[in-house]
């Protein structure tokens, strides 16, 4: 139930924004989800559909997810590459002295309101 925790956290964040801005209804939310984030988009959506009915601000709110490519950086040759293709080993020089630059994030990108 890891996704559900993130969904509740997300809804809480959006509700706080709605309250601060005296918004009555949030109609659409766009999330940026990294390829190697820990959430499973399909399951996340199911949790979201269930949880949003419990939020007075988000009952009819639509969820969009934009999947963002995971990028790693190699310290040895200082180049970037696709993390999902090559994992920890740099395809340019073969070094494993690499780290993830982006791709594990779950970020609220955009919120639409009435
Ligand atoms: Zn390299």
Backbone and ligand atoms as CSV (ligand in chain L), in Angstrom:
chain,resi,resn,atom,element,x,y,z
A,1,UNK,N,N,0.828,-1.220,0.000
A,1,UNK,CA,C,0.000,0.000,0.000
A,1,UNK,C,C,0.852,1.257,0.000
A,2,UNK,N,N,2.006,1.129,-0.552
A,2,UNK,CA,C,2.948,2.231,-0.636
A,2,UNK,C,C,2.375,3.391,-1.467
A,3,UNK,N,N,1.730,3.065,-2.589
A,3,UNK,CA,C,1.156,4.093,-3.451
A,3,UNK,C,C,0.077,4.909,-2.734
A,4,UNK,N,N,-0.710,4.218,-1.948
A,4,UNK,CA,C,-1.801,4.901,-1.256
A,4,UNK,C,C,-1.259,6.007,-0.339
A,5,UNK,N,N,-0.173,5.743,0.331
A,5,UNK,CA,C,0.466,6.745,1.192
A,5,UNK,C,C,0.863,7.976,0.395
A,6,UNK,N,N,1.419,7.749,-0.777
A,6,UNK,CA,C,1.830,8.863,-1.627
A,6,UNK,C,C,0.604,9.621,-2.132
A,7,UNK,N,N,-0.448,8.881,-2.466
A,7,UNK,CA,C,-1.686,9.521,-2.929
A,7,UNK,C,C,-2.255,10.434,-1.838
A,8,UNK,N,N,-2.309,9.942,-0.609
A,8,UNK,CA,C,-2.831,10.759,0.495
A,8,UNK,C,C,-1.981,12.004,0.699
A,9,UNK,N,N,-0.694,11.825,0.615
A,9,UNK,CA,C,0.235,12.941,0.761
A,9,UNK,C,C,-0.003,13.981,-0.338
A,10,UNK,N,N,-0.175,13.487,-1.550
A,10,UNK,CA,C,-0.421,14.345,-2.704
A,10,UNK,C,C,-1.720,15.139,-2.539
A,11,UNK,N,N,-2.780,14.441,-2.164
A,11,UNK,CA,C,-4.079,15.089,-2.002
A,11,UNK,C,C,-4.008,16.162,-0.910
A,12,UNK,N,N,-3.309,15.833,0.168
A,12,UNK,CA,C,-3.142,16.794,1.266
A,12,UNK,C,C,-2.429,18.060,0.762
A,13,UNK,N,N,-1.392,17.875,-0.008
A,13,UNK,CA,C,-0.641,19.005,-0.555
A,13,UNK,C,C,-1.531,19.882,-1.427
A,14,UNK,N,N,-2.328,19.249,-2.279
A,14,UNK,CA,C,-3.202,19.991,-3.183
A,14,UNK,C,C,-4.305,20.699,-2.401
A,15,UNK,N,N,-4.833,20.007,-1.395
A,15,UNK,CA,C,-5.870,20.638,-0.558
A,15,UNK,C,C,-5.335,21.883,0.150
A,16,UNK,N,N,-4.093,21.793,0.624
A,16,UNK,CA,C,-3.486,22.948,1.287
A,16,UNK,C,C,-3.393,24.143,0.338
A,17,UNK,N,N,-2.991,23.866,-0.895
A,17,UNK,CA,C,-2.907,24.921,-1.906
A,17,UNK,C,C,-4.302,25.494,-2.155
A,18,UNK,N,N,-5.287,24.616,-2.263
A,18,UNK,CA,C,-6.661,25.046,-2.513
A,18,UNK,C,C,-7.164,25.949,-1.379
A,19,UNK,N,N,-6.891,25.516,-0.148
A,19,UNK,CA,C,-7.327,26.304,1.014
A,19,UNK,C,C,-6.669,27.679,1.045
A,20,UNK,N,N,-5.367,27.695,0.847
A,20,UNK,CA,C,-4.611,28.955,0.861
A,20,UNK,C,C,-5.137,29.936,-0.168
A,21,UNK,N,N,-5.546,29.400,-1.301
A,21,UNK,CA,C,-5.972,30.268,-2.397
A,21,UNK,C,C,-7.491,30.407,-2.492
A,22,UNK,N,N,-8.178,29.903,-1.474
A,22,UNK,CA,C,-9.631,29.963,-1.417
A,22,UNK,C,C,-10.283,29.374,-2.677
A,23,UNK,N,N,-9.755,28.250,-3.085
A,23,UNK,CA,C,-10.287,27.555,-4.248
A,23,UNK,C,C,-11.296,26.514,-3.767
A,24,UNK,N,N,-12.413,26.402,-4.486
A,24,UNK,CA,C,-13.430,25.449,-4.048
A,24,UNK,C,C,-13.271,24.074,-4.663
A,25,UNK,N,N,-12.772,24.058,-5.884
A,25,UNK,CA,C,-12.686,22.788,-6.581
A,25,UNK,C,C,-11.444,22.703,-7.454
A,26,UNK,N,N,-10.755,21.581,-7.339
A,26,UNK,CA,C,-9.611,21.325,-8.219
A,26,UNK,C,C,-10.093,20.360,-9.297
A,27,UNK,N,N,-9.926,20.741,-10.555
A,27,UNK,CA,C,-10.504,19.936,-11.640
A,27,UNK,C,C,-9.501,19.016,-12.313
A,28,UNK,N,N,-8.235,19.393,-12.261
A,28,UNK,CA,C,-7.257,18.580,-12.959
A,28,UNK,C,C,-5.878,18.732,-12.331
A,29,UNK,N,N,-5.185,17.611,-12.193
A,29,UNK,CA,C,-3.838,17.623,-11.642
A,29,UNK,C,C,-2.909,16.893,-12.607
A,30,UNK,N,N,-1.769,17.503,-12.872
A,30,UNK,CA,C,-0.776,16.822,-13.702
A,30,UNK,C,C,0.467,16.539,-12.866
A,31,UNK,N,N,0.841,15.283,-12.861
A,31,UNK,CA,C,2.020,14.856,-12.096
A,31,UNK,C,C,3.145,14.483,-13.034
A,32,UNK,N,N,4.339,14.810,-12.589
A,32,UNK,CA,C,5.518,14.358,-13.307
A,32,UNK,C,C,6.055,13.153,-12.541
A,33,UNK,N,N,6.103,12.016,-13.206
A,33,UNK,CA,C,6.534,10.795,-12.541
A,33,UNK,C,C,7.786,10.244,-13.222
A,34,UNK,N,N,8.837,10.122,-12.480
A,34,UNK,CA,C,10.087,9.599,-13.036
A,34,UNK,C,C,9.985,8.121,-13.367
A,35,UNK,N,N,10.694,7.721,-14.407
A,35,UNK,CA,C,10.702,6.313,-14.834
A,35,UNK,C,C,11.106,5.351,-13.730
A,36,UNK,N,N,12.024,5.784,-12.882
A,36,UNK,CA,C,12.482,4.890,-11.820
A,36,UNK,C,C,11.980,5.331,-10.440
A,37,UNK,N,N,10.893,6.093,-10.425
A,37,UNK,CA,C,10.265,6.416,-9.139
A,37,UNK,C,C,9.686,5.110,-8.593
A,38,UNK,N,N,9.325,5.129,-7.327
A,38,UNK,CA,C,8.889,3.875,-6.713
A,38,UNK,C,C,7.410,3.577,-6.944
A,39,UNK,N,N,6.720,4.443,-7.674
A,39,UNK,CA,C,5.292,4.174,-7.865
A,39,UNK,C,C,4.995,3.484,-9.191
A,40,UNK,N,N,3.980,2.684,-9.157
A,40,UNK,CA,C,3.486,1.975,-10.326
A,40,UNK,C,C,2.288,2.781,-10.833
A,41,UNK,N,N,2.416,3.449,-12.013
A,41,UNK,CA,C,1.369,4.384,-12.460
A,41,UNK,C,C,-0.050,3.813,-12.456
A,42,UNK,N,N,-0.203,2.581,-12.916
A,42,UNK,CA,C,-1.535,1.989,-13.005
A,42,UNK,C,C,-2.154,1.841,-11.610
A,43,UNK,N,N,-1.364,1.335,-10.706
A,43,UNK,CA,C,-1.843,1.133,-9.342
A,43,UNK,C,C,-2.042,2.471,-8.629
A,44,UNK,N,N,-1.152,3.395,-8.906
A,44,UNK,CA,C,-1.253,4.727,-8.326
A,44,UNK,C,C,-2.578,5.376,-8.708
A,45,UNK,N,N,-2.951,5.210,-9.975
A,45,UNK,CA,C,-4.191,5.790,-10.478
A,45,UNK,C,C,-5.409,5.171,-9.762
A,46,UNK,N,N,-5.368,3.884,-9.567
A,46,UNK,CA,C,-6.462,3.214,-8.848
A,46,UNK,C,C,-6.610,3.762,-7.432
A,47,UNK,N,N,-5.499,3.912,-6.747
A,47,UNK,CA,C,-5.514,4.468,-5.387
A,47,UNK,C,C,-6.070,5.891,-5.402
A,48,UNK,N,N,-5.629,6.633,-6.405
A,48,UNK,CA,C,-6.058,8.022,-6.529
A,48,UNK,C,C,-7.570,8.118,-6.721
A,49,UNK,N,N,-8.103,7.286,-7.628
A,49,UNK,CA,C,-9.537,7.311,-7.903
A,49,UNK,C,C,-10.360,6.992,-6.646
A,50,UNK,N,N,-9.808,6.137,-5.835
A,50,UNK,CA,C,-10.477,5.768,-4.588
A,50,UNK,C,C,-10.381,6.910,-3.557
A,51,UNK,N,N,-9.209,7.461,-3.421
A,51,UNK,CA,C,-8.949,8.456,-2.369
A,51,UNK,C,C,-9.576,9.816,-2.665
A,52,UNK,N,N,-9.652,10.182,-3.926
A,52,UNK,CA,C,-10.128,11.530,-4.255
A,52,UNK,C,C,-11.597,11.732,-3.870
A,53,UNK,N,N,-12.363,10.648,-3.831
A,53,UNK,CA,C,-13.779,10.762,-3.470
A,53,UNK,C,C,-13.941,11.222,-2.028
A,54,UNK,N,N,-12.874,11.047,-1.256
A,54,UNK,CA,C,-12.902,11.455,0.148
A,54,UNK,C,C,-12.447,12.895,0.365
A,55,UNK,N,N,-12.079,13.545,-0.705
A,55,UNK,CA,C,-11.636,14.926,-0.606
A,55,UNK,C,C,-12.706,15.858,-1.143
A,56,UNK,N,N,-13.095,16.833,-0.341
A,56,UNK,CA,C,-14.165,17.719,-0.808
A,56,UNK,C,C,-13.711,18.624,-1.954
A,57,UNK,N,N,-12.417,18.817,-2.079
A,57,UNK,CA,C,-11.920,19.679,-3.150
A,57,UNK,C,C,-11.706,18.932,-4.469
A,58,UNK,N,N,-11.557,17.611,-4.359
A,58,UNK,CA,C,-11.041,16.879,-5.515
A,58,UNK,C,C,-11.922,15.761,-6.041
A,59,UNK,N,N,-13.181,15.761,-5.617
A,59,UNK,CA,C,-14.091,14.691,-6.019
A,59,UNK,C,C,-14.100,14.396,-7.511
A,60,UNK,N,N,-14.067,15.469,-8.331
A,60,UNK,CA,C,-14.132,15.256,-9.785
A,60,UNK,C,C,-12.813,15.582,-10.471
A,61,UNK,N,N,-11.774,15.542,-9.710
A,61,UNK,CA,C,-10.483,15.949,-10.247
A,61,UNK,C,C,-9.843,14.847,-11.088
A,62,UNK,N,N,-9.420,15.225,-12.276
A,62,UNK,CA,C,-8.796,14.292,-13.209
A,62,UNK,C,C,-7.286,14.244,-12.960
A,63,UNK,N,N,-6.747,13.060,-13.089
A,63,UNK,CA,C,-5.300,12.901,-12.874
A,63,UNK,C,C,-4.572,12.605,-14.188
A,64,UNK,N,N,-3.567,13.410,-14.474
A,64,UNK,CA,C,-2.697,13.126,-15.625
A,64,UNK,C,C,-1.304,12.798,-15.108
A,65,UNK,N,N,-0.661,11.853,-15.749
A,65,UNK,CA,C,0.709,11.537,-15.357
A,65,UNK,C,C,1.635,11.650,-16.562
A,66,UNK,N,N,2.665,12.415,-16.374
A,66,UNK,CA,C,3.670,12.548,-17.421
A,66,UNK,C,C,4.906,11.782,-16.957
A,67,UNK,N,N,5.271,10.773,-17.721
A,67,UNK,CA,C,6.434,9.969,-17.338
A,67,UNK,C,C,7.710,10.653,-17.842
A,68,UNK,N,N,8.649,10.826,-16.917
A,68,UNK,CA,C,9.891,11.517,-17.250
A,68,UNK,C,C,11.039,10.504,-17.303
A,69,UNK,N,N,11.831,10.603,-18.343
A,69,UNK,CA,C,12.949,9.679,-18.532
A,69,UNK,C,C,13.961,9.784,-17.386
A,70,UNK,N,N,14.478,8.619,-16.984
A,70,UNK,CA,C,15.503,8.601,-15.944
A,70,UNK,C,C,16.881,8.810,-16.585
A,71,UNK,N,N,17.643,9.737,-16.023
A,71,UNK,CA,C,18.959,10.082,-16.556
A,71,UNK,C,C,20.022,9.889,-15.473
A,72,UNK,N,N,21.096,9.224,-15.835
A,72,UNK,CA,C,22.230,9.095,-14.927
A,72,UNK,C,C,23.418,9.892,-15.456
A,73,UNK,N,N,24.318,10.234,-14.527
A,73,UNK,CA,C,25.518,10.983,-14.880
A,73,UNK,C,C,26.749,10.169,-14.489
A,74,UNK,N,N,27.720,10.130,-15.381
A,74,UNK,CA,C,28.957,9.390,-15.119
A,74,UNK,C,C,30.038,10.364,-14.645
A,75,UNK,N,N,30.609,10.081,-13.480
A,75,UNK,CA,C,31.629,10.968,-12.933
A,75,UNK,C,C,32.941,10.868,-13.707
A,76,UNK,N,N,33.172,9.716,-14.298
A,76,UNK,CA,C,34.441,9.492,-14.968
A,76,UNK,C,C,34.530,10.248,-16.304
A,77,UNK,N,N,33.551,10.043,-17.180
A,77,UNK,CA,C,33.626,10.718,-18.490
A,77,UNK,C,C,32.695,11.923,-18.559
A,78,UNK,N,N,31.980,12.179,-17.480
A,78,UNK,CA,C,31.112,13.356,-17.360
A,78,UNK,C,C,30.068,13.447,-18.470
A,79,UNK,N,N,29.471,12.296,-18.787
A,79,UNK,CA,C,28.373,12.292,-19.751
A,79,UNK,C,C,27.126,11.705,-19.090
A,80,UNK,N,N,25.998,12.000,-19.697
A,80,UNK,CA,C,24.747,11.454,-19.175
A,80,UNK,C,C,24.254,10.324,-20.077
A,81,UNK,N,N,23.400,9.474,-19.528
A,81,UNK,CA,C,22.844,8.371,-20.316
A,81,UNK,C,C,21.521,7.919,-19.695
A,82,UNK,N,N,20.781,7.104,-20.456
A,82,UNK,CA,C,19.486,6.606,-19.989
A,82,UNK,C,C,19.652,5.535,-18.905
A,83,UNK,N,N,19.097,5.790,-17.739
A,83,UNK,CA,C,19.251,4.871,-16.609
A,83,UNK,C,C,18.550,3.530,-16.846
A,84,UNK,N,N,17.370,3.576,-17.476
A,84,UNK,CA,C,16.616,2.327,-17.637
A,84,UNK,C,C,17.298,1.391,-18.638
A,85,UNK,N,N,18.062,1.949,-19.570
A,85,UNK,CA,C,18.760,1.117,-20.557
A,85,UNK,C,C,20.035,0.515,-19.982
A,86,UNK,N,N,20.779,1.302,-19.223
A,86,UNK,CA,C,22.124,0.872,-18.834
A,86,UNK,C,C,22.335,0.719,-17.326
A,87,UNK,N,N,21.312,1.027,-16.552
A,87,UNK,CA,C,21.401,0.926,-15.091
A,87,UNK,C,C,22.623,1.681,-14.549
A,88,UNK,N,N,23.488,1.004,-13.808
A,88,UNK,CA,C,24.568,1.703,-13.116
A,88,UNK,C,C,25.852,1.858,-13.942
A,89,UNK,N,N,25.928,1.132,-15.061
A,89,UNK,CA,C,27.178,1.149,-15.830
A,89,UNK,C,C,27.082,2.115,-17.015
A,90,UNK,N,N,28.028,3.030,-17.074
A,90,UNK,CA,C,28.062,4.039,-18.138
A,90,UNK,C,C,28.311,3.389,-19.499
A,91,UNK,N,N,27.428,3.658,-20.496
A,91,UNK,CA,C,27.607,3.054,-21.824
A,91,UNK,C,C,28.740,3.716,-22.612
A,92,UNK,N,N,29.203,4.883,-22.161
A,92,UNK,CA,C,30.255,5.602,-22.887
A,92,UNK,C,C,31.644,5.078,-22.523
A,93,UNK,N,N,31.857,4.804,-21.242
A,93,UNK,CA,C,33.208,4.417,-20.831
A,93,UNK,C,C,33.246,3.150,-19.968
A,94,UNK,N,N,32.089,2.628,-19.602
A,94,UNK,CA,C,32.067,1.378,-18.837
A,94,UNK,C,C,32.249,1.539,-17.338
A,95,UNK,N,N,32.383,2.765,-16.874
A,95,UNK,CA,C,32.557,3.014,-15.438
A,95,UNK,C,C,31.232,2.801,-14.689
A,96,UNK,N,N,31.343,2.389,-13.441
A,96,UNK,CA,C,30.105,2.321,-12.645
A,96,UNK,C,C,30.076,3.424,-11.580
A,97,UNK,N,N,30.944,4.397,-11.751
A,97,UNK,CA,C,30.950,5.557,-10.856
A,97,UNK,C,C,29.923,6.571,-11.373
A,98,UNK,N,N,28.658,6.197,-11.212
A,98,UNK,CA,C,27.578,6.997,-11.791
A,98,UNK,C,C,26.512,7.291,-10.735
A,99,UNK,N,N,25.711,8.290,-10.979
A,99,UNK,CA,C,24.578,8.539,-10.078
A,99,UNK,C,C,23.364,9.045,-10.851
A,100,UNK,N,N,22.218,8.854,-10.249
A,100,UNK,CA,C,20.955,9.242,-10.867
A,100,UNK,C,C,20.771,10.763,-10.777
A,101,UNK,N,N,20.531,11.397,-11.917
A,101,UNK,CA,C,20.313,12.849,-11.942
A,101,UNK,C,C,18.828,13.158,-11.800
A,102,UNK,N,N,18.019,12.455,-12.578
A,102,UNK,CA,C,16.576,12.654,-12.474
A,102,UNK,C,C,15.874,11.375,-12.874
A,103,UNK,N,N,14.615,11.252,-12.441
A,103,UNK,CA,C,13.868,10.068,-12.829
A,103,UNK,C,C,13.255,9.331,-11.651
A,104,UNK,N,N,13.529,9.803,-10.424
A,104,UNK,CA,C,12.898,9.143,-9.278
A,104,UNK,C,C,11.890,10.071,-8.595
A,105,UNK,N,N,11.516,11.138,-9.297
A,105,UNK,CA,C,10.655,12.139,-8.679
A,105,UNK,C,C,9.169,11.873,-8.905
A,106,UNK,N,N,8.360,12.344,-7.981
A,106,UNK,CA,C,6.918,12.444,-8.184
A,106,UNK,C,C,6.577,13.882,-7.817
A,107,UNK,N,N,6.331,14.710,-8.838
A,107,UNK,CA,C,6.169,16.142,-8.617
A,107,UNK,C,C,4.826,16.618,-9.164
A,108,UNK,N,N,4.186,17.520,-8.432
A,108,UNK,CA,C,2.974,18.154,-8.971
A,108,UNK,C,C,3.417,19.199,-9.973
A,109,UNK,N,N,3.031,19.003,-11.216
A,109,UNK,CA,C,3.491,19.901,-12.253
A,109,UNK,C,C,2.501,21.031,-12.499
A,110,UNK,N,N,1.241,20.693,-12.408
A,110,UNK,CA,C,0.224,21.651,-12.769
A,110,UNK,C,C,-1.095,21.305,-12.078
A,111,UNK,N,N,-1.822,22.345,-11.638
A,111,UNK,CA,C,-3.129,22.138,-11.030
A,111,UNK,C,C,-4.129,23.058,-11.711
A,112,UNK,N,N,-5.266,22.503,-12.109
A,112,UNK,CA,C,-6.302,23.344,-12.680
A,112,UNK,C,C,-7.491,23.427,-11.737
A,113,UNK,N,N,-8.027,24.634,-11.624
A,113,UNK,CA,C,-9.093,24.846,-10.645
A,113,UNK,C,C,-10.278,25.557,-11.281
A,114,UNK,N,N,-11.385,25.549,-10.573
A,114,UNK,CA,C,-12.571,26.274,-11.033
A,114,UNK,C,C,-12.482,27.707,-10.531
L,1,ZN,ZN,ZN,31.313,7.270,-18.467
